[in-house]
Amino acid sequence: MTAHPAGPPAVKRSGARTASPKGFLTVGRTIAVPARRVSVLTALGLLALIAAASAATLSLGRLGIPLAELGEALSGGATGKNAFVLERLRGPRLTVALGTGAALGISGALFQSATRNPLGSPDVIGLSAGAGAGAAFAALLLPGTVSVPLGALLGAVLAMALVYVSTGTGFRNPARLVVAGIGVAAICTAVTQYVVYAMERDNASALTSYVNGSLSSRSWADATTIGLVLLVVLPLVALIARRLDIGEMGDDIAQGLGSDPKRTKTYAVVLAIVLSAGAVAVAGPISFIALTAPQIAKRITRVPGPHLLLSGLTGALLLVLADLAAQQLPLFDDLPVGIYTMAIGGAYLGYLLVRERRKGAL
């Protein structure tokens, strides 16, 4: 008996239709790309929904660009009011929402894969709470010296440094990581609440808006920042994606296949933190996108894996929809987008609770 190398069977060149091998997408007659068909179809569906939500963001409302003129505006022919809306008002805000949502979605997928915890996210280990404390510290003690976004970024980095030291093993032990993160988050939340209580009412109101996560008054500089973060980090994510996929089968199997699961988990957590810190720097600590996006992507496809790309697309869609609601719902006056993502996350956690109780898991 002769062993044959693993891989997709060759696709016949005849005119007869040939079924694609499982786990591969057939392109033309002779090329088999290693991608699950359901994942490709899901990605295309998410891209279509993102395009529709983006068009609605740019066109709805009193200052919106009419749909009939949107194509011309996007191709560089915008003038007058349309140019102002696209270049100064809604264009940067939409771009930041797309980049921030994608960064948070991928960050959550990395973290959940590394910790083997479907309810895990960078929020759990204190990153968002640290960003809020840093923003509060900058606004109260260093007004005009350190900007609130920079303070948030420094706060997030300091919180992660405290978590790293507190575990005694860096980011290698998921259980210690979560426990240390909860403690650091509690401390940072206490700092934030004290600052909000101690500051003058007007300043506290502005700080509260940022601490909850906001996309108001975003600029192309913010869009460039999150774009550069994605440009630098995504190639590194692609390098460890295969190892994370192998790690889904368990540490023993991953190690038997030549992977180093502990090192892979450390890389994944570090990249998740960098992505979340970039998102915090441009939009503040937006909650629950990193938690819900990977789980929604996993439940749509119903196949194993970290689903990094789909999580990023899902995160981008969720944040654009949340920001669309923040801009267009008449009952509230420009409520911070983080309030809406909290509502999305709360509703999703409620759904999970009911689902698990019906299954008898709780």
C-alpha positions as CSV (number, residue, x, y, z in Angstrom):
1,M,0.0,0.0,0.0
2,T,1.4,3.4,-1.0
3,A,0.8,6.4,1.2
4,H,-0.3,9.6,-0.5
5,P,0.6,13.1,0.7
6,A,-2.2,15.0,2.4
7,G,-3.8,17.7,0.5
8,P,-6.7,18.5,-1.8
9,P,-7.3,16.1,-4.7
10,A,-6.6,17.5,-8.1
11,V,-9.5,19.1,-9.9
12,K,-10.2,17.5,-13.3
13,R,-9.7,19.6,-16.4
14,S,-12.7,18.1,-18.2
15,G,-15.9,20.0,-18.6
16,A,-17.7,17.9,-16.1
17,R,-18.5,19.6,-12.7
18,T,-16.3,18.4,-9.9
19,A,-17.2,18.8,-6.3
20,S,-14.8,20.9,-4.2
21,P,-12.8,19.0,-1.6
22,K,-14.0,19.6,1.9
23,G,-12.4,22.7,3.5
24,F,-11.3,24.1,0.1
25,L,-12.8,26.7,-2.2
26,T,-12.4,25.9,-5.9
27,V,-11.4,28.8,-8.1
28,G,-11.8,28.2,-11.8
29,R,-11.0,24.6,-12.9
30,T,-7.6,23.9,-11.4
31,I,-7.1,26.0,-8.2
32,A,-8.1,24.9,-4.7
33,V,-7.8,27.6,-2.1
34,P,-7.6,26.3,1.6
35,A,-10.7,28.2,2.8
36,R,-14.0,26.9,4.1
37,R,-16.9,27.7,1.8
38,V,-19.1,28.8,4.7
39,S,-16.4,31.2,6.0
40,V,-16.0,32.8,2.5
41,L,-19.8,33.2,2.1
42,T,-20.0,34.7,5.6
43,A,-17.2,37.1,4.9
44,L,-19.0,38.3,1.7
45,G,-22.2,38.7,3.6
46,L,-20.6,40.7,6.3
47,L,-18.9,42.9,3.7
48,A,-22.2,43.6,2.0
49,L,-23.8,44.5,5.4
50,I,-20.8,46.8,6.2
51,A,-21.2,48.5,2.9
52,A,-25.0,49.0,3.5
53,A,-24.4,50.3,7.0
54,S,-21.6,52.7,5.8
55,A,-23.9,54.1,3.1
56,A,-26.6,54.7,5.7
57,T,-24.1,56.4,7.9
58,L,-23.1,58.8,5.2
59,S,-26.6,59.4,3.7
60,L,-29.1,59.5,6.6
61,G,-30.1,62.6,8.5
62,R,-30.4,66.3,7.7
63,L,-26.8,66.6,6.7
64,G,-26.6,63.3,4.9
65,I,-25.3,62.9,1.4
66,P,-28.2,61.9,-0.9
67,L,-27.8,58.3,-2.1
68,A,-28.0,59.5,-5.7
69,E,-24.9,61.7,-5.1
70,L,-23.0,59.3,-2.8
71,G,-21.1,57.5,-5.6
72,E,-19.9,60.7,-7.1
73,A,-18.8,62.0,-3.7
74,L,-16.9,58.8,-2.9
75,S,-15.1,59.0,-6.2
76,G,-13.7,62.5,-5.5
77,G,-16.4,64.7,-7.0
78,A,-17.9,66.0,-3.7
79,T,-18.4,69.8,-3.5
80,G,-20.1,72.1,-1.0
81,K,-22.1,70.5,1.7
82,N,-21.3,67.0,0.5
83,A,-17.6,67.6,0.6
84,F,-17.8,69.0,4.2
85,V,-19.9,66.0,5.4
86,L,-17.6,63.4,3.7
87,E,-14.2,65.0,4.5
88,R,-14.8,66.6,7.9
89,L,-17.9,65.4,9.5
90,R,-18.9,61.8,8.8
91,G,-16.1,60.4,6.6
92,P,-13.4,60.3,9.4
93,R,-15.9,59.2,12.0
94,L,-17.0,56.2,9.8
95,T,-13.4,55.3,9.0
96,V,-12.5,55.3,12.6
97,A,-15.5,53.2,13.5
98,L,-14.6,50.6,10.8
99,G,-10.9,50.4,11.9
100,T,-11.7,50.4,15.6
101,G,-14.4,47.7,15.3
102,A,-12.1,45.5,13.3
103,A,-9.3,45.9,15.8
104,L,-11.5,45.1,18.7
105,G,-13.1,42.1,17.0
106,I,-9.7,40.6,16.1
107,S,-8.4,41.4,19.6
108,G,-11.2,39.6,21.2
109,A,-10.7,36.5,18.9
110,L,-7.0,36.4,19.8
111,F,-7.7,36.7,23.5
112,Q,-10.5,34.1,23.6
113,S,-8.4,31.7,21.6
114,A,-5.4,32.1,23.9
115,T,-7.4,31.8,27.1
116,R,-9.8,29.1,25.9
117,N,-12.5,31.3,27.4
118,P,-15.5,32.2,25.2
119,L,-16.4,35.0,27.6
120,G,-12.9,36.5,27.7
121,S,-11.8,39.8,26.1
122,P,-9.2,42.4,26.8
123,D,-11.8,44.2,28.9
124,V,-11.6,41.3,31.4
125,I,-7.9,41.9,32.1
126,G,-8.4,45.5,32.9
127,L,-7.3,47.2,29.6
128,S,-10.5,49.3,29.3
129,A,-10.6,50.2,33.0
130,G,-6.9,51.2,32.8
131,A,-7.7,53.4,29.8
132,G,-10.5,55.1,31.6
133,A,-8.3,55.8,34.6
134,G,-5.5,57.2,32.4
135,A,-8.0,59.5,30.7
136,A,-9.3,60.6,34.1
137,F,-5.8,61.2,35.4
138,A,-4.9,63.3,32.4
139,A,-8.0,65.4,32.5
140,L,-7.8,66.1,36.3
141,L,-4.1,66.5,37.1
142,L,-2.5,67.3,33.7
143,P,-5.0,69.4,31.8
144,G,-3.5,70.9,28.7
145,T,-0.3,69.0,29.2
146,V,-1.3,65.4,28.3
147,S,-4.2,64.9,26.0
148,V,-7.1,62.7,27.2
149,P,-6.5,60.1,24.3
150,L,-2.8,59.9,25.2
151,G,-3.6,59.6,28.9
152,A,-6.0,56.7,28.0
153,L,-3.3,54.9,26.0
154,L,-0.8,55.3,28.8
155,G,-3.3,54.1,31.4
156,A,-4.0,51.0,29.3
157,V,-0.3,50.3,28.9
158,L,0.3,50.7,32.7
159,A,-2.7,48.5,33.5
160,M,-1.3,45.7,31.3
161,A,2.2,46.2,32.9
162,L,0.6,45.7,36.3
163,V,-1.2,42.6,35.1
164,Y,2.0,41.2,33.6
165,V,3.9,41.7,36.8
166,S,1.1,40.5,39.1
167,T,0.7,37.1,37.4
168,G,4.3,36.1,38.0
169,T,4.3,34.3,34.7
170,G,3.6,37.2,32.3
171,F,0.8,36.4,29.9
172,R,1.5,32.6,29.7
173,N,-1.1,31.5,32.3
174,P,-4.7,32.3,31.3
175,A,-6.2,31.7,34.7
176,R,-3.8,34.0,36.5
177,L,-4.2,36.5,33.7
178,V,-7.9,36.8,34.3
179,V,-7.6,36.9,38.1
180,A,-4.9,39.6,38.0
181,G,-6.9,41.5,35.4
182,I,-10.0,41.6,37.5
183,G,-8.0,43.1,40.4
184,V,-6.3,45.7,38.3
185,A,-9.7,46.6,36.7
186,A,-11.2,47.1,40.1
187,I,-8.4,49.5,41.1
188,C,-8.6,51.5,37.9
189,T,-12.4,51.8,38.1
190,A,-12.0,53.2,41.6
191,V,-9.6,55.8,40.3
192,T,-11.9,56.8,37.5
193,Q,-14.9,57.1,39.8
194,Y,-13.0,59.3,42.2
195,V,-11.9,61.6,39.4
196,V,-15.4,61.9,38.0
197,Y,-16.7,62.7,41.5
198,A,-14.0,65.2,42.3
199,M,-14.0,67.2,39.0
200,E,-16.2,70.1,38.2
201,R,-19.5,69.1,36.6
202,D,-18.7,70.3,33.0
203,N,-15.3,68.6,32.9
204,A,-16.7,65.4,34.5
205,S,-19.5,65.3,31.8
206,A,-16.9,65.6,29.0
207,L,-14.7,62.9,30.6
208,T,-17.7,60.6,31.1
209,S,-18.4,60.8,27.4
210,Y,-14.8,59.7,26.6
211,V,-14.6,57.0,29.3
212,N,-17.7,55.3,27.8
213,G,-16.2,55.4,24.3
214,S,-17.1,58.0,21.7
215,L,-16.6,58.6,18.0
216,S,-17.7,62.2,18.0
217,S,-15.4,64.7,16.4
218,R,-13.0,62.1,15.0
219,S,-10.4,63.3,12.5
220,W,-8.4,61.8,9.7
221,A,-5.5,61.8,12.1
222,D,-7.4,59.3,14.3
223,A,-8.3,57.3,11.2
224,T,-4.6,57.2,10.2
225,T,-3.6,56.1,13.8
226,I,-5.9,53.1,13.8
227,G,-5.0,52.3,10.2
228,L,-1.3,52.2,11.0
229,V,-2.0,49.9,14.0
230,L,-3.9,47.5,11.8
231,L,-1.2,47.7,9.1
232,V,1.5,46.8,11.6
233,V,-0.3,44.2,13.6
234,L,-2.3,42.2,11.0
235,P,0.7,40.7,9.3
236,L,1.9,39.5,12.7
237,V,-1.6,38.1,13.4
238,A,-1.4,36.2,10.1
239,L,1.9,34.6,11.2
240,I,0.4,33.0,14.3
241,A,-3.1,32.3,12.9
242,R,-2.1,28.7,11.8
243,R,-0.7,28.0,15.3
244,L,-3.8,29.3,16.9
245,D,-5.9,27.0,14.7
246,I,-3.8,24.0,15.7
247,G,-4.1,25.1,19.4
248,E,-7.9,24.8,19.2
249,M,-7.2,21.0,19.3
250,G,-5.5,21.3,22.7
251,D,-2.0,22.0,24.0
252,D,-0.8,18.4,23.9
253,I,-1.8,17.9,20.3
254,A,-0.4,21.3,19.3
255,Q,2.9,20.5,21.0
256,G,3.0,17.1,19.3
257,L,2.6,18.9,15.9
258,G,5.7,21.0,16.6
259,S,4.0,24.2,17.9
260,D,4.8,25.9,21.2
261,P,1.3,26.6,22.7
262,K,2.6,28.7,25.6
263,R,4.6,31.0,23.4
264,T,1.7,31.2,20.9
265,K,-0.7,32.3,23.7
266,T,1.8,34.9,24.8
267,Y,2.1,36.3,21.3
268,A,-1.7,36.3,20.9
269,V,-2.3,38.2,24.1
270,V,0.3,40.8,23.3
271,L,-1.1,41.4,19.8
272,A,-4.6,41.6,21.3
273,I,-3.4,44.2,23.8
274,V,-1.8,46.2,21.0
275,L,-4.9,46.2,18.9
276,S,-7.1,47.2,21.9
277,A,-4.7,49.9,22.9
278,G,-4.8,51.4,19.4
279,A,-8.6,51.3,19.5
280,V,-8.6,53.0,22.9
281,A,-6.3,55.7,21.7
282,V,-8.7,56.9,19.0
283,A,-12.1,56.1,20.4
284,G,-11.8,55.5,24.2
285,P,-12.6,52.2,25.9
286,I,-15.5,50.8,23.9
287,S,-16.9,47.8,25.7
288,F,-18.3,44.4,24.5
289,I,-17.3,44.6,20.9
290,A,-14.2,42.4,21.6
291,L,-16.4,40.0,23.6
292,T,-19.3,39.6,21.3
293,A,-17.8,39.8,17.8
294,P,-15.8,36.5,17.9
295,Q,-18.7,34.6,19.4
296,I,-21.2,35.9,16.8
297,A,-18.8,35.0,14.0
298,K,-18.3,31.5,15.5
299,R,-22.0,30.9,15.8
300,I,-22.7,32.1,12.2
301,T,-20.2,29.6,10.7
302,R,-20.6,26.8,13.2
303,V,-17.1,25.5,12.5
304,P,-14.1,25.4,14.9
305,G,-11.3,28.0,14.8
306,P,-10.4,31.5,16.1
307,H,-12.2,33.1,13.1
308,L,-9.8,36.1,13.1
309,L,-11.0,37.7,9.8
310,L,-14.7,37.1,10.4
311,S,-14.3,38.5,14.0
312,G,-12.8,41.7,12.6
313,L,-15.6,42.1,10.0
314,T,-18.2,41.4,12.7
315,G,-16.6,43.9,15.0
316,A,-16.6,46.6,12.3
317,L,-20.2,46.0,11.5
318,L,-21.3,46.1,15.1
319,L,-19.5,49.4,15.8
320,V,-20.8,51.1,12.6
321,L,-24.3,50.0,13.5
322,A,-23.9,51.2,17.1
323,D,-22.6,54.6,15.9
324,L,-25.4,54.9,13.3
325,A,-27.8,54.5,16.2
326,A,-25.9,57.1,18.2
327,Q,-26.2,59.6,15.4
328,Q,-29.7,59.0,14.2
329,L,-31.9,57.9,17.1
330,P,-34.1,60.9,17.9
331,L,-34.6,60.1,21.6
332,F,-31.0,60.8,22.6
333,D,-28.6,63.7,21.8
334,D,-25.4,62.1,20.5
335,L,-25.2,59.5,23.2
336,P,-21.6,58.0,23.4
337,V,-21.4,55.0,21.2
338,G,-20.0,52.9,24.1
339,I,-23.5,53.1,25.7
340,Y,-24.9,51.3,22.7
341,T,-22.2,48.7,22.6
342,M,-22.9,48.0,26.3
343,A,-26.5,47.4,25.4
344,I,-25.5,45.1,22.6
345,G,-23.2,43.2,24.9
346,G,-25.8,43.0,27.7
347,A,-28.4,41.7,25.3
348,Y,-26.0,39.1,23.9
349,L,-25.0,37.9,27.4
350,G,-28.7,37.6,28.3
351,Y,-29.2,35.5,25.2
352,L,-26.3,33.2,26.1
353,L,-27.7,32.9,29.7
354,V,-31.1,31.8,28.4
355,R,-29.6,29.5,25.8
356,E,-27.3,27.7,28.3
357,R,-30.2,27.3,30.8
358,R,-32.3,25.7,28.2
359,K,-29.5,23.3,27.4
360,G,-29.1,22.5,31.1
361,A,-25.6,23.8,31.2
362,L,-26.5,26.2,34.1
